[in-house]
Structure formats: C-alpha cells, structure tokens
C-alpha cells in the first residue's frame, strides 16, 4: 500500500496508534499521504465507514474521493470523505432533535441571512446588515451565543449587534433553519452537552484525518477534539507556512495546542517537494524565513535547479500587463524555457494577484493579444438568481417552516399574491407562533385575509404539498428530469425569465442555466454523480426530495469546471491548492503585497502585535504564490500605480528583497525577449527562403 512513498510519507502512513501531526510543506504530497493512510487503516482491519477524511472545500473532497477510489477501489465509497460543514449537516440531521431541530431543517445562504438581519435590526440598509452579519459570524466561530456576545461587548455598537443576534437566533429557530456557522457550532453543542450523542459519534468514527489543518478555526478544533476523545485517533495534515485565512477565523493556535492537548502527539515533517524546481523553492524558503516557526522545516527538490526566478519591473499597471503578455508569448515560443516543447499550452500559465480588482488591466491585455483566459473564483453558479429561485422551491418542499424560502417561492413567478397579503399572513403567523406555510391551514386565517386572496394562498399551499409528495416518490434520473420539466412548465418559469429581461439573449442564457441545473439534479437522482455535499458517497439512485435536501451546502457545480485551455487569472487566496508550470506573480508592491499595514512604513521599527501578525500572514500569502509555480516564476512590480485619478510612486515589496536578489535571480525585460524572438523568426524566414531558392535551382 505504501509503494512509491518516501521515508517521511511512509512513516506518516504507517503510524496508526495515536494522534499524528503531518507537517506537509507545499507540493510535498499530502493528499497522497492521506489516501494511502486510509488504505493502510483498512488494511489494518478498520471498517471503511469508520474512517473520516475531512477537508475544507467540496472540490478538495471530490478530488480526495477520486484518489482514494483509484488506490483502494470499491471500499473508498464507504469512507466518509467530506467537508467540516457536510459532516456537521450529517450529525444534525441524525441527532439535531435534541436541539429542537427536525431532520429536514434548511440551510440559509448569505442573502437569506442578510434579509433576516435587516428585519431583526429594523434596517433597510444592506451594508449595515452585512456588518452585523460579519460580527455575528465572528462571534459564532468563537463559540459565543448572543448572551455571551453581549457580555463581552466593548462598545454600544457591539451591544446593539448582540441584541440583534438574539432576535436573529429566535427567527432561525422559528424557521427551523441554520446558517453556515451553525453547521460547526451546533455539532459542537451536540457533542459537548449530550453524552449519548458524543459516545455515538466517537464509536462511529475510528480515525479522523483532517486536511489543511492550519485553516481550522477555534470551533472546528473543539469539534475535532470532541469527536476523537482523549485517545486522539486522528491525523492532522497541514502547513503553518500556508495559513492565510486569519481574516475568517483560522488560527495557528490550533497547531500550538495540539502538543499540549495531546502529549503523545507524533510530529512528522514532509519536506521533499515534488512540484517546483530548486530555484523556486530557494526563493520560497528565503521569503518564509523571517516568520517565527512553530515547527521549523526547509523544503527541498530533486527536480534540478531549473530556470532562475525572474524579477520584472514596470512603469505602471498597463505596462506590467503588457510585459506579462510578452512573457507568455515568449515562453510559448520556446525562447525562455529549456524543457523542450512541454508546458506551452495556455492552461500551463497563471497570473496571480493580491486583490480581485487587479485582474481588469490583465484581462484587457490578454484580449488585445487574443489570448484566451478565465478569471478563477467568479460568480458561483448557485449565486445566480434563477438557481436561487429553484432552490427556494426545493427548500420549501423539504422544510415547510422555512419562511425565507416560502416568500421566494410564493412570489417567483408572481401569482397574484401581493405584499399586503403577505404582510397580513406574516403578522398572523407571528401572533400564533406559526410558520408562514403552517399559518395557511389555520382555521382562524379567514378572519384576517379576504376570501378571494385566501383561495390563492391555499391553492399555493396545496400545490407545495403535492410537489413534496411527488418529489418524494420521484426516483432516478429520467423520472426527475420529467418531473422538473413539468413543474417548470406549470409555474411558467421560462416565460417569467423572458418577461424579466430586456434582452432575449440574456433570458435565453438564464433559461439554459436552469436546464443545466435540472440535468445536474437529475444526474444526482440517478446516482451518476457522487454526493459531494454529504458525508457519504454511495452512488445509488435517490428520490428528488433527498437530493433537494443536500443542495444548500454546495457552492459550485464541479462538473461545470471543464479543463479549458486558457490562461488562469486568480487571487492568491483562490490559488491555494493549485499549481501551474508557469506562474506570473504580479503587483508585488509595498501596500499591495503586503497589503497596507496601518502602523508599519516598511522600515524595521517597533510595530504592534496585530500589525506584526498581519505582516506574517501576508508573507505566508507570498510564499503560497511562489510555491504554485512548477517550472518558471516571474515576480513583477510597478514603479507607479493608480490611486483614484492620480498616479503615485510606489516601491517594490519587501518580499522581493527577502527572496534573495543574488546572481541566481534575473531581472528581466520581456521586450528584449520579444525583439530576440522577432529576430529569430526573421532569420528562420530568410533561411527557409534561401533553402527553397537552393532547392529550386537544383531542380533546374
């Protein structure tokens, strides 16, 4: 099972009898270690269903599942491979009743949460509601409820937000709904406060493997501890040098606590990098060097020295974009690489940057050069209004108490039920502590809503019950596809889209999205697509209601991400976990990367602990960018950047100096490369013409 592993990887795979921390440097084969360890646990006699591999994204879970399937075959489908949030959903669906949740609770998306907070806070301002949302999320990730948050509030704003949080929590309970933070917080409450539930899950899971451990927040660590008990049958795999999500609650304290909470912790370092050349790794090691080390390690590579790292300066952003395009053209023509004709497709190139807005000028330059590209991390398929509409209906089928879903479904498409009627229904439902759907069937409702309007509401309620019944009995792909086609026709959804768009082509695009979504749902019903949101991977036929229960957890349709032959534009945060033969790391200026630090002017001076921590995280971000590169790396900075309507002078990032600007690092001007390239083409044309003339003369 361990064939092809190096000694450190083998040690990590074979250590089965206690807590284990695998410090996996960039490109050191961590997924390989996790999948081989799953196989080793099964080989040692552990039932596949007792092994859980937890990661942070659906995409990473799907990749891990595929790798495990390739390694251990059919047993892989019984292993629990999922995200932290998906495991939380599974626990709450099975045991949430002790917290007052029914199994078919709804998972609210960010927009739903904003709307509820506006209502709870008595505000119509979205920006204000988003600030409340961010603060409440931070408190939840710290494990605090509204009362605890109010107790630690430091000013009036925080006290008001804590009071709004209390009203928000009441609404979630009434709607039988949870938000994404609850998918971690509530399982922790289950495990901490209910001994029987904790014992059940500790017995269910014999070994827990956690990928990207450095990205866990405080609550996720407590969930892990509660799941594995004092014996600590777990393997945490991570890299403190790649911890770049402090702004969303990830904490390196979780790495610091492990040896304290588990004194028998086995620490294994993976330092051999299989991705990058020595030149690239040297730059990465130099950059990360100034950061304090929890567990010191130095990456090394046996892929050879490779091309020197290039540093490119530019006059401004437009000039920087021109130079990036020139470098891509030059590398593809083969004048600046030594590895022959490999790695010259557009898909082999990535342009990485600190912030989303930096992509625009590069998009313009790539379009001008007719180079195809994609911007990674664009709008999620599930963020499109038409998909949210359909999901609103699905949520209402699975959880009749979901008031936000009720309001979306009853008004999309419009069915003659206006705001006045819905307001009266809402007041009635609140008075009698009912959900909006539950209020429809109250014998007292006719006293507050006119008969004609009431009939429309009752018809809608009966229709939802009918759809729920049919969805529960619709099994398999063909039946699901036919059901959804009939349902969309009945509610006139295609016409609704065309009525709502000025442009027919825009409406047609939205309708195509709807059909694609229905095909995808049908494929899940047919067992053709693994359930990437849930904790199990049985590819069996499901009914449509079962599939509808899982879609709230998905952020993207992975099948849409085809391997297109295009250049990738991506933020550094979104690039983590990915790699390309050729990377262009752009905008490496002070104030951009590292991002502006409030009390640090770039000189070695005493700065606050908070600023120092942010600088260290920015340095890790630079390290992540460098280690995305396999064969070549160019780092560029601009002498001037646009700020508002002005051009201001800027300095290269301190990180460029930290990379080690010695004789192995080359300052490059791609314009000179292009001149050489054109001259070489001209010579080839002349040589070909001369050869043709000579051949013609010989024929005569």
C-alpha positions in Angstrom: 0.0 0.0 0.0 3.0 2.3 0.7 4.8 1.8 -2.6 6.2 4.9 -4.1 6.3 6.8 -0.9 9.4 8.5 0.6 10.5 7.6 4.1 8.7 10.5 5.8 5.5 9.8 3.9 5.7 6.1 4.8 6.2 6.9 8.5 3.1 9.1 8.4 1.0 6.4 6.6 2.2 3.6 9.0 1.7 5.5 12.3 -1.8 4.2 13.3 -2.0 4.1 17.1 -2.2 7.7 18.3 -2.5 11.3 17.5 -0.4 12.3 14.5 0.5 15.7 13.0 1.9 15.7 9.5 3.6 19.0 8.6 3.2 18.9 4.8 5.2 21.5 3.0 3.9 22.9 -0.3 3.9 20.2 -3.0 5.1 17.5 -0.6 2.3 15.0 -1.5 -0.1 15.5 1.4 -3.2 14.2 -0.5 -1.1 11.1 -1.4 -0.3 10.6 2.3 -4.0 10.9 3.3 -5.3 8.5 0.7 -2.5 5.9 1.4 -3.2 6.2 5.1 -6.9 5.5 4.5 -5.8 2.3 2.7 -3.4 1.4 5.5 -6.2 1.8 8.1 -8.4 -0.5 6.1 -5.5 -3.0 5.6 -5.1 -2.9 9.4 -8.7 -4.0 9.9 -10.6 -0.8 10.4 -14.0 -0.7 8.6 -14.1 1.9 5.8 -17.2 3.5 7.2 -15.4 4.3 10.5 -12.8 6.4 8.7 -13.5 10.1 8.1 -11.3 12.4 5.9 -12.3 16.0 6.4 -11.3 18.9 4.2 -12.4 22.4 3.5 -14.0 22.5 0.0 -16.3 20.3 -1.9 -13.8 20.3 -4.8 -11.0 19.1 -2.5 -13.3 16.4 -1.0 -14.2 15.2 -4.6 -10.6 15.0 -5.6 -9.7 13.1 -2.4 -12.5 10.7 -3.0 -11.3 10.0 -6.6 -7.8 9.5 -5.4 -8.9 7.1 -2.7 -11.1 5.2 -5.2 -8.1 4.8 -7.5 -6.0 3.5 -4.7 -8.3 1.2 -2.7 -11.1 0.5 -5.1 -14.7 -0.1 -4.1 -14.0 0.3 -0.3 -13.5 4.0 -0.9 -17.2 4.6 -1.4 -17.8 3.7 2.3 -15.2 6.1 3.7 -16.6 9.4 5.0 -14.9 12.0 2.7 -16.5 15.4 3.2 -16.1 19.0 4.4 -16.4 20.1 8.1 -19.8 21.6 7.2 -21.1 18.5 5.5 -20.1 16.4 8.5 -22.0 18.9 10.7 -25.1 18.5 8.5 -25.0 14.8 8.8 -24.7 15.0 12.6 -27.5 17.5 12.9 -29.8 15.5 10.6 -29.2 12.4 12.7 -29.2 13.9 16.2 -30.4 17.5 15.9 -33.7 16.6 17.5 -32.1 17.1 21.0 -31.5 20.7 20.0 -35.1 21.1 18.7 -34.2 20.7 15.0 -36.2 18.5 12.7 -34.2 16.4 10.2 -35.3 18.5 7.2 -34.0 21.8 8.6 -33.0 24.4 6.0 -29.5 25.9 5.4 -29.7 29.6 4.7 -27.4 31.3 2.3 -25.7 34.7 2.8 -28.5 36.6 1.1 -31.2 35.0 3.3 -29.2 35.8 6.4 -28.8 39.5 5.3 -32.6 39.8 4.8 -33.4 38.3 8.2 -30.9 40.6 9.9 -32.4 43.6 8.2 -35.7 42.6 9.7 -34.3 41.7 13.1 -32.4 45.0 13.3 -35.1 47.2 11.8 -32.9 48.4 9.0 -33.3 48.6 5.2 -29.5 49.2 4.7 -27.8 46.2 3.2 -24.3 47.4 4.1 -25.2 47.8 7.8 -26.8 44.3 7.8 -23.6 42.9 6.3 -21.5 44.4 9.1 -23.9 42.8 11.7 -23.5 39.5 9.7 -19.7 39.6 9.8 -19.6 40.4 13.5 -22.2 37.7 14.4 -20.3 35.2 12.3 -17.1 36.0 14.1 -18.8 35.5 17.5 -20.3 32.2 16.4 -16.8 31.0 15.2 -15.6 31.9 18.7 -18.3 29.7 20.1 -20.4 32.5 21.6 -24.2 32.8 21.7 -26.0 36.2 21.8 -26.0 36.4 25.6 -22.2 35.7 25.8 -21.5 38.1 23.0 -23.4 40.9 24.8 -21.4 40.1 28.0 -18.1 40.7 26.2 -19.3 43.7 24.1 -16.8 46.5 24.2 -19.0 49.4 23.0 -22.6 50.3 22.1 -22.3 49.1 18.5 -21.3 45.6 19.7 -24.1 45.6 22.4 -26.7 46.5 19.8 -25.3 43.8 17.4 -25.5 41.2 20.2 -29.2 42.2 20.8 -29.9 41.8 17.1 -28.1 38.5 17.2 -30.6 37.3 19.9 -33.6 38.3 17.6 -31.8 36.6 14.7 -31.4 33.4 16.6 -35.1 33.4 17.6 -36.0 33.7 13.9 -33.7 30.9 12.8 -35.3 28.6 15.5 -38.8 29.6 14.2 -37.8 28.9 10.6 -36.2 25.6 11.5 -33.2 26.9 9.7 -29.4 27.3 10.3 -26.7 29.4 8.8 -23.2 28.1 7.7 -21.6 29.0 11.1 -24.2 26.8 12.8 -23.0 23.8 10.8 -19.9 23.9 13.0 -21.3 25.5 16.2 -24.4 23.2 16.7 -22.5 19.9 16.2 -20.1 21.2 18.9 -23.1 21.9 21.2 -24.4 18.4 20.4 -21.1 16.7 21.3 -20.4 18.8 24.4 -23.9 18.8 26.0 -25.2 15.3 25.1 -23.1 12.4 26.3 -25.0 9.8 24.4 -24.5 11.7 21.1 -20.8 12.2 21.8 -20.3 8.5 22.6 -22.2 7.5 19.5 -20.0 9.6 17.2 -16.8 8.6 18.9 -17.8 5.0 18.4 -18.9 5.7 14.8 -15.6 7.3 13.7 -12.5 5.2 14.5 -10.0 7.5 12.8 -10.3 11.1 11.7 -8.0 12.6 9.1 -8.1 16.4 8.7 -6.7 18.1 5.6 -5.5 21.7 5.5 -5.4 21.6 9.3 -3.9 25.1 9.5 -7.1 26.5 8.1 -9.3 25.3 11.1 -10.9 27.8 13.4 -11.3 27.6 17.2 -14.7 25.9 17.0 -13.6 23.3 14.4 -10.7 22.3 16.6 -13.1 21.8 19.5 -15.4 19.6 17.3 -12.3 17.5 16.3 -11.3 17.1 20.0 -14.9 16.0 20.9 -15.0 13.5 18.0 -11.7 11.8 18.7 -11.8 11.8 22.5 -8.8 11.7 24.9 -7.1 8.9 22.9 -6.9 11.1 19.9 -7.2 8.7 17.0 -6.6 11.4 14.3 -4.1 12.5 11.7 -3.9 16.3 11.2 -2.2 17.3 7.9 -1.2 20.9 7.4 1.4 23.5 6.9 1.8 26.5 9.3 3.6 28.4 6.4 0.4 28.3 4.4 -2.0 29.6 6.9 -3.6 32.5 5.0 -7.2 32.7 6.3 -6.8 34.5 9.6 -9.3 37.1 8.5 -12.0 34.4 8.5 -11.2 32.9 11.9 -8.4 30.3 11.0 -5.9 30.3 13.8 -2.4 28.9 14.2 -3.3 28.4 17.9 -4.8 25.1 16.8 -1.3 23.9 15.8 0.2 25.3 19.1 -2.4 23.5 21.2 -2.0 20.0 19.7 1.2 19.0 21.5 -0.3 20.4 24.8 -3.7 18.7 24.4 -2.1 15.5 23.1 1.3 15.0 24.8 1.8 11.7 22.8 1.5 13.6 19.5 3.7 12.2 16.8 5.0 15.0 14.6 6.2 14.1 11.1 7.6 16.6 8.6 7.3 16.2 4.8 10.0 18.4 3.3 10.6 16.9 -0.1 8.7 19.0 -2.7 7.6 17.2 -5.9 6.2 20.3 -7.6 8.9 23.0 -8.0 12.5 23.4 -9.1 15.2 24.2 -6.6 15.4 27.9 -7.8 11.7 28.4 -7.0 12.0 26.6 -3.6 15.0 28.6 -2.6 13.0 31.8 -3.2 10.1 30.4 -1.2 12.3 29.3 1.7 14.0 32.7 1.8 10.7 34.5 1.9 9.2 32.5 4.7 12.4 32.5 6.7 11.7 35.7 8.7 8.4 34.3 10.1 8.6 32.6 13.5 8.4 28.8 13.2 6.2 26.5 15.2 7.8 23.5 13.6 10.9 24.5 11.5 11.3 22.9 8.1 13.0 23.5 4.8 11.7 22.4 1.5 14.0 20.7 -1.0 13.5 19.4 -4.5 15.2 16.8 -6.7 13.8 18.3 -9.9 17.0 20.2 -10.6 18.0 23.8 -10.4 15.6 24.9 -13.2 15.1 28.4 -14.6 16.2 31.3 -12.3 13.3 33.3 -10.8 12.7 36.4 -12.8 12.0 39.9 -11.3 10.3 42.2 -13.7 9.8 45.9 -13.0 7.2 48.0 -14.9 6.3 51.7 -15.3 2.6 51.2 -14.4 -0.2 48.6 -14.3 -0.8 48.7 -18.1 2.9 48.3 -18.8 3.0 45.4 -16.2 0.2 43.7 -18.1 2.0 44.2 -21.5 5.1 42.6 -20.0 3.1 39.7 -18.6 1.6 39.0 -22.0 5.0 39.3 -23.7 6.4 36.8 -21.2 3.5 34.3 -22.0 4.1 34.7 -25.8 7.9 34.3 -25.3 7.6 31.2 -23.1 5.1 29.6 -25.5 7.6 30.3 -28.4 10.2 28.3 -26.5 12.9 31.0 -26.3 13.0 31.2 -22.5 12.5 27.6 -21.4 14.9 24.7 -21.6 12.4 21.8 -21.3 11.6 21.5 -25.0 8.0 21.6 -26.1 6.4 20.7 -22.8 4.2 23.0 -20.8 3.4 25.5 -23.5 -0.4 25.3 -23.6 -2.4 28.3 -22.3 -3.6 26.2 -19.4 0.0 26.0 -18.2 0.1 29.7 -17.3 -1.4 31.6 -14.3 -1.3 35.2 -13.4 -1.8 35.7 -9.6 -2.5 38.9 -7.7 -3.5 40.1 -4.2 -6.9 41.6 -4.9 -9.7 41.0 -7.4 -9.7 44.5 -8.9 -6.1 43.9 -10.2 -7.4 41.5 -12.9 -9.1 44.1 -15.1 -6.0 45.5 -16.8 -4.6 42.0 -17.4 -8.0 40.9 -19.0 -7.7 43.9 -21.4 -4.1 43.0 -22.3 -4.9 39.3 -22.9 -8.0 40.2 -25.0 -5.9 42.5 -27.1 -3.3 39.8 -27.7 -6.2 37.3 -28.4 -5.1 35.0 -25.6 -8.0 33.0 -24.0 -8.3 33.3 -20.2 -10.6 32.6 -17.3 -11.0 34.5 -14.0 -10.9 32.0 -11.3 -13.4 32.4 -8.5 -16.1 34.2 -10.5 -19.8 34.2 -9.6 -20.8 30.9 -8.2 -23.5 29.0 -10.2 -25.6 28.9 -7.1 -25.4 32.7 -6.7 -27.4 33.3 -9.9 -30.9 34.5 -9.3 -32.6 31.8 -11.4 -30.8 29.0 -9.5 -31.7 30.6 -6.1 -35.3 30.7 -7.2 -35.4 27.0 -7.9 -33.5 26.2 -4.7 -36.1 28.3 -2.8 -38.9 26.0 -4.0 -36.8 22.9 -3.2 -36.1 24.2 0.4 -39.8 24.8 0.9 -40.6 21.2 -0.1 -38.1 19.8 2.3 -38.8 22.2 5.2 -42.3 23.9 5.3 -41.2 26.1 8.2 -38.5 27.8 6.1 -40.1 31.3 5.8 -37.4 32.9 3.5 -38.0 30.0 1.1 -41.8 30.4 1.3 -41.5 34.1 0.4 -39.2 33.4 -2.6 -41.4 30.6 -3.9 -44.8 32.4 -3.5 -43.5 35.5 -5.4 -41.4 33.8 -8.1 -43.0 33.7 -10.6 -45.7 36.2 -9.5 -49.1 34.5 -8.7 -51.2 37.5 -7.7 -50.3 37.4 -4.1 -49.1 40.8 -3.1 -47.1 42.4 -0.3 -50.2 43.4 1.6 -51.5 39.9 1.8 -48.1 38.5 2.7 -47.7 41.2 5.4 -51.1 40.2 6.9 -50.1 36.5 6.7 -46.8 37.3 8.5 -48.5 39.2 11.3 -51.0 36.4 11.8 -48.2 33.8 11.8 -46.1 35.7 14.3 -49.2 36.2 16.6 -49.9 32.4 16.7 -46.2 31.4 16.6 -46.6 29.6 13.3 -44.5 29.4 10.1 -46.0 31.2 7.1 -46.8 27.9 5.5 -48.3 26.5 8.7 -50.5 29.6 9.0 -52.1 28.9 5.6 -54.1 26.0 7.1 -55.2 27.6 10.3 -58.9 27.8 10.8 -58.6 31.4 12.1 -56.8 32.7 8.9 -60.1 33.7 7.0 -60.8 36.3 9.7 -57.7 38.4 8.6 -57.4 37.7 4.9 -60.1 38.3 2.3 -61.7 35.1 0.8 -60.5 35.7 -2.8 -56.9 36.3 -1.8 -57.1 33.4 0.7 -58.0 31.0 -2.0 -54.8 31.9 -3.9 -52.7 31.2 -0.8 -54.5 27.9 -0.1 -54.0 26.8 -3.7 -50.3 27.6 -3.3 -50.1 25.6 -0.1 -51.9 22.6 -1.6 -49.5 22.8 -4.7 -46.4 22.7 -2.4 -47.8 19.6 -0.6 -48.5 18.0 -3.9 -45.0 18.7 -5.2 -43.4 17.5 -2.0 -45.3 14.2 -2.3 -44.4 13.7 -6.0 -40.7 14.7 -5.3 -40.5 12.1 -2.5 -41.7 9.4 -5.0 -39.7 10.5 -8.0 -36.6 8.2 -8.1 -33.9 8.1 -10.8 -32.6 10.4 -13.4 -35.3 10.2 -16.1 -38.2 10.5 -13.7 -36.6 13.5 -12.0 -35.9 15.2 -15.4 -39.5 14.7 -16.5 -40.9 15.9 -13.1 -38.8 19.1 -13.1 -39.7 19.9 -16.8 -43.4 19.5 -16.0 -43.1 21.6 -12.8 -41.3 24.5 -14.6 -43.9 24.4 -17.3 -46.8 24.5 -14.7 -45.4 27.6 -12.9 -44.4 29.3 -16.2 -40.8 29.8 -15.2 -39.4 30.2 -18.7 -41.9 32.9 -19.5 -41.1 34.6 -16.2 -37.4 34.8 -17.2 -38.2 36.3 -20.6 -40.7 38.8 -19.0 -38.0 39.9 -16.6 -35.2 40.6 -19.1 -34.8 43.4 -21.6 -32.6 41.2 -23.8 -33.8 37.9 -25.2 -30.3 36.5 -25.3 -29.9 37.2 -21.5 -33.2 35.4 -20.8 -32.1 32.5 -23.0 -28.8 32.3 -21.1 -30.7 32.2 -17.8 -33.0 29.5 -19.1 -30.0 27.4 -20.3 -28.7 27.7 -16.7 -32.0 26.4 -15.4 -32.0 23.4 -17.8 -28.3 22.6 -16.9 -29.2 22.7 -13.2 -32.1 20.4 -13.8 -29.9 17.9 -15.7 -27.4 18.0 -12.9 -30.1 17.4 -10.2 -31.4 14.5 -12.3 -27.9 13.0 -12.6 -27.7 13.1 -8.8 -31.0 11.3 -8.5 -29.7 8.6 -10.9 -26.5 8.1 -8.8 -24.4 9.3 -11.8 -22.8 12.0 -9.6 -21.4 11.4 -6.2 -23.0 13.4 -3.4 -20.1 15.9 -3.0 -22.0 17.8 -0.3 -22.9 14.9 2.0 -20.8 12.8 4.2 -21.4 9.5 2.3 -20.6 8.6 -1.3 -23.0 5.8 -2.1 -23.7 6.2 -5.8 -27.3 4.8 -5.5 -30.5 6.2 -7.0 -32.1 8.8 -4.8 -35.5 10.4 -4.8 -35.7 14.1 -5.7 -36.6 15.2 -2.2 -33.4 13.6 -0.8 -31.3 15.4 -3.4 -33.1 18.7 -2.8 -32.0 18.4 0.9 -28.3 18.5 0.1 -28.0 21.3 -2.4 -28.0 24.1 0.1 -24.5 23.0 1.1 -23.0 23.2 -2.4 -21.1 26.2 -3.6 -20.4 25.2 -7.1 -21.3 22.6 -9.7 -17.9 20.9 -10.0 -18.9 19.4 -13.4 -19.0 22.9 -14.9 -15.3 23.4 -14.3 -14.1 21.9 -17.5 -10.3 21.7 -18.2 -10.3 24.6 -20.6 -7.1 25.5 -22.5 -7.0 29.1 -21.1 -4.7 31.2 -19.0 -5.9 31.4 -15.4 -6.2 34.8 -13.6 -6.6 34.2 -9.9 -6.2 35.9 -6.5 -3.5 34.4 -4.3 -6.1 33.1 -1.8 -8.1 31.3 -4.5 -4.9 29.8 -5.9 -4.1 27.8 -2.8 -4.0 24.1 -3.5 -3.4 24.6 -7.2 -0.3 24.6 -9.4 0.9 25.6 -12.8 4.1 25.1 -14.8 4.5 28.9 -15.3 3.4 31.5 -12.7 3.4 35.3 -13.0 3.0 36.9 -9.6 2.1 40.5 -10.3 1.6 43.7 -8.3 4.3 42.8 -5.7 4.5 46.3 -4.3 4.6 47.7 -0.8 1.0 48.5 0.2 -0.4 45.8 -2.1 1.6 42.7 -1.1 2.0 43.1 1.8 -1.3 44.9 1.9 -1.2 48.3 3.6 -0.2 47.8 7.3 -1.6 50.7 9.5 1.5 51.3 11.7 4.3 50.0 9.5 6.0 52.2 6.9 8.2 49.4 5.7 11.2 50.2 7.8 12.4 48.0 10.7 10.7 49.6 13.6 8.6 48.6 16.6 5.1 47.7 15.4 2.0 46.5 17.1 1.5 42.7 17.6 -1.6 42.9 15.4 0.3 44.5 12.6 3.1 42.0 13.0 0.7 39.1 12.8 -0.9 40.6 9.6 2.6 41.1 8.1 3.4 37.4 8.8 0.2 36.3 7.2 0.9 38.4 4.1 4.4 36.8 4.0 2.7 33.4 4.0 0.5 34.6 1.2 3.6 35.5 -0.9 5.0 32.0 0.0 1.8 30.4 -1.3 2.1 32.4 -4.5 5.7 31.4 -5.1 5.0 27.7 -4.4 2.3 27.5 -7.0 5.0 27.5 -9.7 6.4 24.3 -11.0 8.9 25.3 -13.7 9.2 29.1 -14.0 8.3 32.0 -11.8 8.3 35.8 -12.7 7.6 38.3 -10.0 6.6 41.8 -11.1 6.2 45.2 -9.5 5.3 48.7 -10.8 7.1 52.0 -10.2 3.8 53.9 -10.2 0.3 52.8 -9.5 -3.1 54.4 -10.0 -4.8 55.6 -6.8 -8.2 57.2 -7.6 -7.4 59.6 -10.5 -3.8 60.1 -9.6 -0.6 58.1 -10.4 1.5 57.7 -7.3 5.1 56.5 -6.9 5.4 53.0 -5.4 8.1 50.7 -4.0 8.9 47.1 -4.7 7.6 44.8 -1.9 10.0 43.9 0.9 9.3 40.3 -0.1 11.2 40.7 -3.3 14.3 41.5 -1.3 13.5 38.6 1.1 13.5 36.2 -1.9 17.3 36.8 -2.1 18.2 39.0 -5.1 21.5 37.4 -5.8 23.1 36.2 -9.0 20.6 33.4 -9.3 17.7 35.9 -9.7 17.4 37.6 -13.0 15.9 41.0 -13.7 14.1 40.5 -17.0 12.8 42.8 -19.7 10.4 40.8 -21.8 10.5 43.5 -24.5 14.1 42.4 -25.2 12.9 38.8 -25.4 10.3 39.8 -27.9 13.0 41.6 -30.0 15.1 38.5 -29.9 12.1 36.4 -30.8 11.2 38.5 -33.8 14.8 38.5 -35.0 14.9 34.7 -34.7 11.7 34.4 -36.7 13.1 36.7 -39.3 16.2 34.6 -39.6 14.1 31.4 -39.9 12.1 33.0 -42.7 15.3 34.1 -44.5 16.8 30.6 -44.0 13.6 28.9 -45.3 13.6 31.3 -48.4 17.2 30.6 -49.1 16.7 26.8 -48.8 13.7 27.0 -51.1 15.7 29.0 -53.7 18.5 26.5 -53.5 16.1 23.6 -54.0 14.5 25.3 -57.0 17.9 25.9 -58.5 18.9 22.3 -58.0 15.7 21.2 -59.7 16.5 23.3 -62.8 
